[in-house]
Amino acid sequence: MARTISVLKWESEQDVDNAVRDIRGEMERQGGLTKDTERAMQHSLQVADPDLANYFLREVRKQTPDALHYFQEYGGGA
């Protein structure tokens, strides 16, 4: 069964924490992100407040570093 990922603009660190949790879960279950999740998270990162975008990248780096390559063009690369 396909899961729908909603695209949203992060308004708080809690929104970012939820996104990182979703990424971590999908990485653990599937070994990577689906294209839908990748696009949704990249869009949220693009439209995020700079402080929240930086927080997102720090949390991904800390919690699920294997996912950083999905966000490389946004500053998430090695």
N, C-alpha and C positions, 0 to 999 in steps of 0.2 A: 504494500500500500504506500503510495507516494505521500510525502509530508509536505505541506505548504509552508514556505518561509515568507513571512511578510516583510516587506521593505519598510523601514521606518527611519526617522531621524532620531538619533539618540538625544535625549533631553537630560540625562543624568548618568552618573557612574553606574547606577543600578541597571539602566538600559544596556550599557556596555558590558557589565558583568553577565547579564543574561545572554548577550550575543556570544561572548567568549565561552560561556558554558555550552551553548548550542554547538559551537565550532568544536570544542573539545569532545563532546559526545559523539558528533558525527565522525570525527577523526578516529575515535576509539572503535566505533561500530563498523565503519566502512574503510578505514585506512586512508581517507581523503575526503574532500568536500565535493558534493554534487555541484554541477554547473549552476543550478538554481541558487544554492546556498552561497557559492562563490560570488555570483553576480549581486545577490542581495546584500551581502556583507561589504563588498567593494563599493556599492552605491551608498550604503549607510556611512561608510568611512569617508567617501568623497564629500558628502553634504554635512558632515559632522563639524561641530565647533572644534577649532584646532586643539583645545585642551582635551576634549573627549577623544579626538582622533589619536593624540599622543598617548592617552591613557589606554585606549584600545590596543595600540601596538605594543605598549609595555606589558599589558596583561597577556596578550597572545604569546609574546616572547617568553614570559615567565611560565605560563600554564600549558601551552601547547606549541612549542617552538617549531615542530614539524609543519605547522600551518603557515609559518611566516612567508613562505614563497608565494602564497596566494595574494599577498599584499605588498609584494616587492616594489612595484612601481609607486606605492604610496609611502615608502620609507620603511617597509617591513623586512627588507632583505638583510642578508648577513653583513 
